[in-house]
Structures are given as structure tokens and as C-alpha cells.
Amino acid sequence: MILYYNPKADLPSAKDLPDSDETPVDNELQDLIPGLLKAMLALIWPERMDWFFGVDMGIYHHPEKPAIVPDGFLSIGVPRIIDSNLRLSYVLWEEQKPPTFVLEVVSQTRRKEYTEKKAEYAQLGISYYAIYNPLRKRKPRLEVYQLQGGEYEQISGEEPFWLPGINLGLGRGEGTYQGIAREWLYWYNEQGERYLTPEEQLLSAKEQTLQAQRQTLEAQQQAREAQEQVAKLAEKLRELGIDPSSLG
């Protein structure tokens, strides 16, 4: 793959280029699924600043050609934040690095995800290409490809599919995101354990807080009961003519 780059040429910057193809998504999942993966990455890599995840953002690979706009893409080895205005689009002759991972979510309106887009992403040198088709009944809904010798080879085996170049696994799972219970795509660790979503981490933190509060209340109740028992015992001793303070 050859990046179109000429440092002497007056190439357009991200500010000069449209930030999308202005084509609206025809399925809400095309925004929600990559948005969930992006939100999870922010929790998985909170200290890392060498990655960027774009959702419905244009990737410019040639100044005279329109942008390619995947549903989501991950680039590793680039600044997470360029400036306070953030990225308007992903311009290869500025970034000098193609994305590492691209995701397409198939809807009822096919956009040549299995043919032309697959060939385009391979030509750009994108290491991993994932296609999620929730409408499939017989064929696998999630297919992940790895670039080998300039061509994509489908990763075989069971989900989650391990992506060594990212050090994460990608797979499907049932869950709830933004109040929607359905099958989603999630990141997994090398042991095949799913990472928590932001909502799940919040619920887990709340549950831990409630558990700690319950334990505190139980301890306080036990302390009160112990004090009451001591008081009752002291009263019985006094009834027997014994001064409890003399026993200490």
C-alpha cells in the first residue's frame, strides 16, 4: 500500500475537506455499535494516548478522491487528541498511518461491504476488517479478516476473534446498551473474558458502594447489639450486688 504523500505539494488539510459523505445511516446500529466499542476502549486504555477511534468519519486517502466512510475504525500509533477542536476527518497524508481496524455494520441497504469495500480497505493496508451483519440467519453474523500479503484472509475459529495487532478480541454477546437489550459487539481480553461497558462499570461501582454501605450498617447493628448485651449483663450483676466496674 502506498500512501499519497508529497510534503512539497499544497495538499488540503482536514479543515479543507468535508468531514463526512453526508449520507445518513439507515440503521441506528451503524452508530450505536461502533460507539459502544469506542466507549469501551476509553475504559480499557484510560492512560494510553496513542490511539484514535472514529465513528462515521471520513478517511481521506487521496486529495482528488472522495473519502471512505466506514461505520467505525481504530488507528493505533497516532495521537488520540490533536487539539481542542479534535479531528474533523482522518487524512492519511497528515496522519501518515492507515487505520489498524475497520468495522462495517450491514443493514438492509447493502453497501458492498463484502466486495468493493473489502478490496478498498485491503488496498489501504488496514490490518483488520470486521463485518457485522445482524440480519444473517444461516451464515456467521460476524466475520473478521486479517491482511496477509496484501489480501484479506478470514480469521477462523470461535468467537471472540483475537486480534494480535490490537491485543484485543472482538466478539458478539447479549447485553444492554443505552437501555437497548440485544446482541452487541464487545472487546475481550486474551482469556476470552468480556470487558465491561461504561454502563456495566457504573452499575458495578454502585453495587460495590451499596454492598459497602450494607456492611457498614450491619457492623453498626452488631455493635449496638453488643452494647445492649453488655448493658443487660451489667444490670444483672448489679441486681446480684456486684459492681460491674470492680471487675475490670
C-alpha positions in Angstrom: 0.0 0.0 0.0 1.3 3.4 -1.0 0.2 6.5 0.9 -0.2 9.5 -1.4 2.1 12.0 0.2 4.2 14.8 -1.1 5.5 17.2 1.6 6.1 19.9 -1.1 2.6 19.7 -2.5 -0.1 22.1 -1.3 -2.4 19.3 -0.1 -5.7 20.1 1.6 -5.9 19.7 5.3 -8.7 18.2 7.4 -10.2 21.7 7.7 -10.5 22.0 4.0 -12.2 18.7 3.4 -15.8 17.6 4.2 -15.9 15.6 7.5 -18.3 13.0 6.1 -20.1 12.0 2.9 -23.3 13.4 4.3 -25.1 10.1 3.7 -27.3 9.4 6.6 -27.1 5.9 8.2 -30.2 3.8 7.5 -29.9 1.8 10.7 -29.3 3.1 14.2 -26.9 0.2 14.9 -24.4 1.7 12.5 -23.8 4.4 15.0 -24.5 2.6 18.3 -22.3 -0.5 17.8 -19.1 1.4 16.9 -20.0 4.0 19.6 -20.1 1.2 22.2 -16.7 -0.1 21.1 -15.2 3.3 21.3 -16.6 4.0 24.8 -15.3 0.6 26.0 -11.8 1.4 24.6 -11.7 4.6 26.7 -12.1 2.4 29.8 -9.8 -0.3 28.6 -7.0 2.1 27.7 -7.5 5.1 30.0 -3.8 6.1 30.2 -3.0 5.5 26.6 -2.9 8.5 24.2 -1.6 6.7 21.1 -4.9 5.6 19.6 -8.0 7.1 17.9 -11.4 5.6 17.2 -13.6 7.3 14.5 -17.3 6.8 14.1 -18.9 7.6 10.8 -15.8 9.7 9.9 -14.3 10.2 6.5 -10.9 8.6 5.8 -9.1 10.6 3.0 -6.5 8.6 1.2 -6.1 10.8 -2.0 -6.6 14.5 -2.4 -8.5 14.1 -5.6 -10.8 11.2 -4.4 -13.8 11.2 -2.0 -13.4 9.9 1.5 -14.1 6.4 2.5 -16.6 6.5 5.4 -16.7 3.2 7.5 -19.1 2.8 10.4 -16.1 2.7 12.7 -12.3 2.5 12.6 -9.4 2.3 15.1 -6.0 3.7 14.4 -3.1 2.8 16.7 0.1 4.8 16.9 -1.4 8.2 16.3 -2.2 11.0 18.8 -5.6 10.4 20.5 -6.1 14.2 20.6 -4.7 16.6 18.1 -6.0 19.8 19.6 -9.1 21.1 21.4 -11.2 21.1 18.2 -10.5 17.3 17.8 -10.4 15.7 14.4 -12.8 16.7 11.6 -11.8 13.7 9.5 -8.9 11.3 9.2 -6.5 12.4 6.5 -3.8 9.9 5.6 -1.2 12.4 4.3 -1.5 14.2 7.6 -1.7 11.1 9.9 0.9 9.2 7.9 -0.7 6.0 9.2 -3.7 4.0 8.0 -6.2 2.7 10.5 -5.5 -0.7 12.1 -9.1 -1.9 12.2 -12.2 -1.1 10.3 -15.8 -2.1 11.1 -18.8 -2.2 8.8 -22.4 -2.9 10.1 -24.6 -4.2 7.4 -28.2 -3.0 7.1 -31.0 -3.8 4.7 -29.3 -1.5 2.3 -26.1 -3.2 1.2 -23.1 -1.0 0.6 -20.8 -3.6 -1.0 -19.2 -4.5 2.4 -18.2 -8.0 1.2 -16.8 -6.8 -2.1 -15.7 -3.3 -3.1 -15.2 -2.0 0.5 -13.2 -5.1 1.4 -10.9 -4.5 -1.6 -10.5 -0.8 -0.7 -9.6 -1.5 2.9 -7.0 -4.1 1.8 -5.5 -1.6 -0.7 -5.2 1.0 2.1 -3.3 -1.5 4.2 -5.8 -1.8 7.1 -4.7 -4.8 9.1 -8.2 -6.0 10.3 -11.6 -5.7 8.7 -14.8 -6.8 10.6 -18.2 -7.1 9.0 -21.2 -7.5 11.3 -24.5 -8.5 9.7 -27.3 -8.8 12.3 -29.7 -9.8 9.6 -28.0 -13.0 8.7 -29.7 -16.2 9.7 -27.6 -19.1 8.4 -24.1 -17.6 7.7 -22.0 -16.1 10.5 -23.2 -12.6 11.6 -19.7 -11.6 12.5 -16.7 -12.1 10.1 -13.2 -10.7 10.8 -10.4 -10.6 8.3 -6.7 -10.1 8.7 -4.5 -8.7 6.0 -2.0 -11.2 4.7 0.2 -10.5 1.7 -2.0 -7.6 0.6 -5.2 -9.7 0.7 -7.7 -10.4 3.5 -7.9 -13.9 5.0 -10.9 -14.7 7.2 -10.0 -15.4 10.8 -11.3 -18.9 11.7 -12.2 -20.4 15.0 -14.7 -19.5 17.6 -15.5 -16.0 18.9 -14.1 -13.9 20.2 -11.6 -13.4 17.4 -8.2 -12.5 18.7 -6.5 -9.5 17.0 -2.8 -9.6 18.0 -2.1 -6.2 16.4 -4.6 -4.6 18.7 -4.1 -7.0 21.7 -7.9 -7.4 22.0 -10.5 -9.8 21.0 -13.7 -9.0 19.2 -17.0 -10.9 19.6 -20.7 -10.9 20.0 -22.7 -11.1 23.2 -26.1 -10.4 24.6 -26.3 -7.2 26.8 -27.9 -3.9 27.3 -26.6 -0.6 26.0 -28.4 2.7 26.3 -31.4 0.8 27.5 -31.5 -1.5 24.5 -31.3 -5.2 25.2 -29.9 -7.1 22.2 -26.8 -8.6 20.7 -23.8 -6.3 20.6 -20.2 -6.4 19.7 -17.7 -6.2 22.6 -14.0 -6.2 23.2 -12.5 -9.3 25.0 -9.2 -10.0 26.8 -6.8 -12.8 25.8 -8.5 -15.2 28.1 -11.8 -14.7 26.3 -13.3 -12.6 29.1 -15.5 -9.7 28.0 -14.7 -6.2 29.1 -17.4 -4.3 30.9 -19.3 -1.5 29.1 -19.4 2.0 30.8 -23.0 1.3 32.0 -21.9 -2.0 33.5 -18.9 -0.4 35.2 -21.2 2.2 36.7 -23.7 -0.4 37.9 -20.8 -2.5 39.3 -19.5 0.6 41.2 -22.9 1.4 42.5 -23.4 -2.2 43.7 -20.0 -2.1 45.4 -21.0 1.1 47.1 -24.3 -0.4 48.3 -22.6 -3.5 49.5 -20.1 -1.4 51.5 -23.0 0.6 52.9 -24.8 -2.6 53.9 -21.7 -4.0 55.5 -21.3 -0.8 57.5 -24.9 -0.8 58.6 -24.5 -4.5 59.6 -21.4 -3.7 61.6 -23.1 -0.8 63.3 -26.1 -3.0 64.1 -23.8 -5.7 65.5 -22.0 -3.0 67.7 -25.3 -1.8 69.0 -26.5 -5.3 69.9 -23.2 -6.0 71.6 -23.5 -2.8 73.7 -27.1 -3.8 74.6 -25.9 -7.2 75.8 -23.1 -5.6 77.9 -25.7 -3.2 79.4 -28.1 -6.1 80.2 -25.3 -8.2 81.8 -24.1 -5.2 83.9 -27.7 -4.7 85.1 -28.0 -8.3 86.2 -24.7 -8.1 88.1 -25.9 -5.0 89.9 -29.0 -6.9 90.8 -26.8 -9.6 92.4 -25.0 -6.9 94.3 -21.9 -7.0 92.1 -20.4 -3.7 90.9 -19.5 -4.3 87.2 -16.8 -1.6 87.4 -15.0 -3.6 90.1 -14.5 -6.5 87.6 -12.3 -4.5 85.2 
